[in-house]
Amino acid sequence: MVSSVKRFLIGRPLKSTELGEQKLNKTKALAILSSDALSSVAYGPEQILIVLMTVGAAAFWYSVPIAIGVLILLMALILSYRQIIFAYPHGGGAYVVSKENLGMNYGLISGGSLLVDYILTVAVSVSAGTDALTSAFPALHEHNVVIAIIFVLLITTLNLRGVTESASILAYPVYLFVLALFILIGVGIFNILTGQVPNDLHTPVGTPIAGISLFLLLRAFASGSSALTGIEAISNAIPNFKNPAPNNAAKTLGAMGGLLAILFSGIVLLAYYYGIAPNEKVTVVSQIAEHTFGRNFMYFFIQGTTALILILAANTGYTAFPLLAVNLANDKFIPRMFKIRGDRLGYSNGIITLGLSSILLIVFFNGQTEHLIPLYAVGVFIPFTLSQTGMMVKWLREKPQGWILKLFINTMGAVICFLVTSMFFLTKFAQVWPVIIFLPIIVFAFYRIRKHYDAVGEQLRLNSDETPVPIEGNIIIVPVAGMTHVVENTLNYAKSLGADQILAVYVSFERDDVKAFEGKWKQWQPEIRLVTLYSNYRSIIQPLTKFVDTIQHKASEANYRVTVIIPQFIPKKGWHNILHNQSSLLIKAYLLYKRDVIITTVPYHLKK
């Protein structure tokens, strides 16, 4: 039944030879990899207004020059990441660039920061999408967390079905969202130009505002820069593109940058002219749509597509997180399970880990997007800064043709990203301070995992100077709970191995039972020695493991091995297991970590 449900949810398994069919063309890649960046226009401009609102609605005109600054940063990042795509065509993004040019520590800071950031990508996107949905249907507002969790589960399932299938489904809402916002911005600008929007709704640009400060403007700029999250995803996911992968990735990156610039500046412009003020229960895009069209079909079309892309923007994280995890796993910094492809040729363990982690974040923050965005944004700009700095080092070291222009582009990107990162820490320290704690912890965990893998490799490696100790014989211990077909089957198997000695061990809770059991045993299996142990505390494990330790100690002196063969019956139906004590599983769990003790299970399958 479990297998049938799995097939229904994620589809039939794909052969390894079908991997090439899972590559993305530019149209699908733009949908699946830029949805995070494009969706941020639904909350990036709003974050600027939330900061300016502390001074008053009259300060909203500052959103225009702040937006220009964000667009300059966007251009610098697009040019910088375009160079990363061609310099590192196998993907890896900021982690690989930082590791190879700045050193392992900086690479791990980038990698750890991005891993956490992709989890935040899912949490922020789904939370923001849920906010857009509940803005249109206020009655659902109190169920935000439950709705967000359901969306995460749906997207996780969708991604387990494979990259191509998820991209095919995602393309429609992404392009519908772009169409909806183009219509909204076009109609809004038409209304402004034709005088249908009153001039008294906004304060003229350049009006002096009391209480404004450089610190506040920097804080607003840092908040608006959250609209640039997701730009690095394409450089991480180059292996998912059809050939020529770097060229297709670079073109997709350019298209994403152009669309993001138009949509972001358009929303900021309309919010300024309409005099839109941020509202806890109604998003800025929702208010602009209502001012432009009223609550008619177009309003709900815009809200619907906005909610869809905000939710499905989480897919950027699902695409980039598993690939980054593979790079880290290849370098032995995270568990190797992240390198395994699932039935649909996707990295299923990374996908499932991302989904579960984002659900925990949504529950912890109660689905409040505004609490997640600053942490989310600073987690992106740290790798942004390190990757651009790494590229500077690369050009200075290699000096390829045209390296001066390349160095200039990456230097500009590094400087701007460093300034934005600094702004986050200066202006939003109360919200981003966890970064200072969790990044060192993550890097420490990376090194501990690497140390473990190195130690395991050293111990497993065949060394010519080590001579294995010969095994002179074998002593078999069979724990028995009674005289049954299960025990009989196990004893027959033990006899077939030709061991030097076979010991059956019976643990009794009542002293009176011992003599009766021993008498029956002599008649049933006279050729096998029975050892009876008494348990004062009604525990099978303690006396059994103590006995095994005693035998193993004596056996090791003669270069003998001890094998514990455990009888276990297997019920016909899986749910029948809960009706039995599972003593065999407990015995295995305890004995598994005993040195020089071999554990074997002999199953006996029941027929009814």
PyMOL commands that set and color helices and strands:
alter all, ss='L'
color gray80, all
select helices_A, chain A and resi 2-10+16-22+26-42+44-52+57-87+93-102+104-136+138-160+163-193+199-201+214-228+233-236+238-240+245-274+284-293+297-312+314-330+336-339+348-364+369-398+403-427+429-432+434-460+485-496+511-524+541-557+574-579+583-591
alter helices_A, ss='H'
color red, helices_A
select strands_A, chain A and resi 473-480+501-508+529-534+560-570+597-605
alter strands_A, ss='S'
color yellow, strands_A
deselect
rebuild
show_as cartoon
